[in-house]
Amino acid sequence: MSHDTATGIPAQAESEAESAPHGLGVSLPLAEARAKTEGTFPYAADLWAEGLLWAAVLRSPHAHARVVSLDTRQAARMPGVHAIVTHEDVPGEKLHGRYGADRPVFASEVVRHHGEPLAAVAADHPDTARMAAAAIMVEYEVLPAQTDPEEAFTAEPLHPDGNVVRHIPLRHGDQEATGETVVEGVYRIGRQDPAPVGAEAGLAVPRPDGGVELYVASTDPHADRDRAAAVYGLDPERVKVVVTGVPGATADREDPGFLLPLGLLAMRTGCPVKLAATREESFLGHAHRHPTLLRYRHHADAEGKLVRVEAQILMDCGAYTDSSRESLAAAVAFACGPYVVPHATIDGWAVRTNNPPAGHVRGEGALQVCAAYEAQMDKLAKKLGLEPAEVRARNVLATGDVLPTGQTVTCPAPVAELLQAVQDFPLPALPKDTPEEEWLLPGGPEGAGEPGAVRRGVGYGLGMVHMLGAEGADEVSTATVRVQDGRATVICAAVETGQGFTTLARQIVQEILGIDEVDVAPVDTDQPPAGPSCHSRHTWVSAGAVERAAKMVRTQLLQPLAHQFGMSTELLQITDGKITSYDGVLSTTVTEAMDGKELWATAQCRPHPTEPLDGAGQGDAFVGLVFCAVRAVVDVDVEIGSVRVVELAVAQDVGRVLNPAQISARIEAGLIQGLGAALTENLRAPQGVLRHPDLTGYALPTALDAPDVRIVRLVEERDVVAPFGAKAASAAPVVTAPAAVASAVRAASGRPVNRLPIRPQAAVAQS
C-alpha cells in the first residue's frame, strides 16, 4: 500500500475517507461520541467559575406535615455560609409547574411529599452548604400521609386545587354492547425512575444587568427560562439558559427544586453558584413514572373478535400535577391497544397524593395500559382455547381503522406485519442441563435455581405510542443553516439528549447541500425555541426545520447557476460536494459555486394541528402513531419464582431508517428500559417516604441482565406527513417489552401475573 509522505496516511485510506458515505440512511457516528470517549464532553457537573459558591437544598423528611416554624439564624452564622433563601425570598411567582403552576418553589405552610424543598444554602464548600442546610431548624406537625390514590377521591384535599387533577370519561360506540366471552382483571404498575446516568447538576452566574445565566442539562431550555424568570420576577430576556452536556435523558431532565434556587442564590450573593445533586437528592427531586391501578373487562365473540372494552385507569400523580394531564390522555386513548374495538367505555383519573411526584417518563401512560390490555388478551386466548398470537392477529389495527377516541388512523399501521415477523422468527435453542451451562439458569452463576424446576415461556406484546405533543399542543421548531468556506453550521435549540438529533442534523445538511463538514451550535435561549426533547419531537419538527432551512440555502446556491445556464434549479443536483446538471453540461463543486459567499436561511416546521379530547374522550388528539411488536422468551424457576429473559425479538414500525446503527441502539436501549420496568425497577415509598433512594436499593438492569436482542424487522412504510417519513424509535419498545415479558412469564408459570415489576411469588407455579 502506498503512503502520502506529507501526511503519513495511507493514500487508499485517505481516498476512502474523502469518499466515505454520508447523508441520510448512513450509520454516521454520533456527533459527541469522540468527546465522551476522551472524557472532554462538558457535563454540567464539570462546570467551574471564578469565585464559585456551592449550593445545597433542605428537603422535607416527611411525606405530609405542617410547617410550624423555620429558623435559619443558626445556619446563617456558620463560617463559610453566604446566603440562605426560603419562600420569603422569592421575588416573583411563588408557584411553578411544567403544565400548570401548582408547585411551590419552597414549601411554606405545608410539605406535601418526601423531599419537597424548604430552603437553599450557598456556601464556600459543598460540605459546608450541606451542613448548613441540615442546621436549619424546622418544626413540623406531622400529618397523616394520603398515599392510596383510591382514597384520594373522598379524602381531605391535599391541595387548594383539590385531589382530582383530571377525569377523562371516554365513550365510544354502543355502551350496552356485550360479547359471548368476557374476561376481567385488575393490574398494578409500579413506580419507575428515569435513573439518569448523571445526577442533576447546574451552575448559575449573575449578570451585570441584574439577571442570571443558568448552565444546566435542560431538555426544554426555553420553558425552563420562562419558568425561572417568572419566579425571579424578571423579564425572560434577563434570564439565559445555556444547555450543558446532557448525560442521557429518558424523561424531563431537570428537577426544578434545585434549578430555581440556584438562580436565587446567585442573584442574592452576586457570585456564581453550583449544585451537584447526590444520587439520593436526585431520586427525591425529579419526577417518576406514574404508579397506576387498572381494572379491565374485555368482551369478545366466539371467534375471539373484540366487541367491547371496559376499563378504569387510576394514575397516582404524587403531590403535584406536572405532566399528569397529558399522561392520562395517552393512557385513556390507548387503553384498548393497537386493536379494533367497536365499543369502549374507559374512565381515567389522575389524582394527587402524598407520594413522590410523577411526571414525564418515556412512554408515559402507554406503558401502563399496554401491560394491562395485553394481559387481557392472554386471558381471552386461554378462555377461548386459542394461541396468544392468534387472538391478537384476529384483532389488529390497520390504516383506516378508528381509535376509541374517534380518530381515524391515517398513518401507516402495519401491526399485523409486525406481529407476523416476530412470530415467524426462529426461537432460541433450549439451555443445556450441564454444569458448564448453569449460568443460563434463572438466578445466574451458582444461583438457587434447579434445572428440573425451570420452565420456558414465550409471550407476545403489541404496543403503540404517539409522536409529538397532543391535544392541541403547538408543536413548532425553528432552525437556521449557515454555510461559509465549505463548512455548514446548524443553529437549533433542539437539545441532544442521547436521541441523536445533532447527528441527524448533520446528515440532513450533508444530504441536501453535499457538504461534509457540518457543525451543530451549542444550545441556549438566545436562539429561537425548539420545544422539549420528548415524544421524538426533534426527529419531526426540529429535523423538519433543518431540512427546510437547508433547502432554502440550496436554492440560494443553485439559482445563480441555473440562471446562468438557462435552466431551473430542479434540473441541478448536488452529490458528494459536486453540482451537476441533468445533461452534464454543468459540473462544478459546491466550494467553487459559493465563491467565498456566506449563505444562510431560517425556517420553521409546524405539523398539522390536533385538538383536545372532548367530554366523551373524543377528538383528533394525536399527530402521529408508532407501533411495535415484541416476542419475549423467558426461563422461569417455577419453585422459587426467579426469571431470566432469554431473548427479546422486536419488529417495529419506523417509517424510514435515517441512521441504521443509531436506530438499532435506540430500540435496544428502549427494550432494556422496558425490561427494568418488567422485572426489577420499583421505587418503593411506604407511607410516602422513599425507601433506599440510591442505585443499591433501586435495581437497574445491567449488561448481565440484558438478554439477546433480535431486531427482526424494521417496517419502512413512510408517514407522508412526517419529514423524511420517519417515526419515533425508542418509546415504543419501552412500552411493549414489559407486556411481552409478563406474557412469557404467564406462559411459563401458569400464573396470571397482574403486577409490574413481576414479584418472585407471582412467577411460582401453583401446585
Salt bridges, closest charged atoms under 4 A:
GLU32 OE2 - LYS36 NZ 3.83
GLU38 OE2 - ARG34 NE 2.87
ASP71 OD2 - ARG73 NH2 2.72
ASP89 OD1 - ARG268 NH2 2.80
ASP102 OD2 - ARG352 NH2 2.98
ASP127 OD2 - HIS125 ND1 3.96
GLU141 OE1 - ARG66 NE 3.65
GLU150 OE2 - ARG295 NH2 2.90
ASP161 OD2 - HIS159 ND1 3.72
GLU184 OE2 - ARG297 NE 2.65
ASP193 OD1 - HIS286 NE2 2.81
ASP193 OD1 - HIS288 ND1 2.56
GLU200 OE2 - HIS286 ND1 2.81
ASP209 OD2 - ARG207 NH2 3.06
ASP224 OD1 - ARG227 NH1 2.64
ASP226 OD1 - ARG225 NE 2.96
ASP252 OD2 - ARG98 NE 3.35
ASP255 OD2 - ARG59 NH2 3.01
GLU310 OE2 - ARG297 NH1 3.21
GLU310 OE2 - HIS299 NE2 2.80
GLU310 OE1 - ARG308 NH2 3.70
ASP347 OD1 - HIS167 NE2 2.82
ASP347 OD2 - ARG171 NH2 2.95
GLU364 OE1 - HIS360 ND1 2.87
GLU364 OE2 - HIS535 NE2 3.25
GLU374 OE2 - ARG392 NE 2.91
ASP378 OD1 - ARG392 NH1 2.99
ASP378 OD2 - ARG746 NH1 2.73
GLU390 OE2 - ARG394 NE 2.69
GLU417 OE2 - ARG713 NH2 2.61
GLU471 OE2 - ARG166 NH2 2.85
ASP474 OD1 - ARG606 NE 2.85
GLU475 OE1 - ARG537 NE 2.33
ASP516 OD1 - HIS22 ND1 3.02
GLU517 OE1 - ARG487 NH1 3.40
ASP519 OD2 - ARG487 NE 2.58
ASP526 OD2 - LYS240 NZ 3.04
GLU547 OE2 - LYS551 NZ 3.29
GLU598 OE2 - ARG482 NE 2.81
ASP635 OD1 - ARG456 NE 2.80
ASP635 OD2 - ARG644 NH1 3.82
GLU647 OE1 - ARG631 NH2 2.96
GLU647 OE2 - ARG710 NE 3.51
ASP653 OD2 - LYS727 NZ 2.73
ASP708 OD2 - ARG710 NH2 3.62
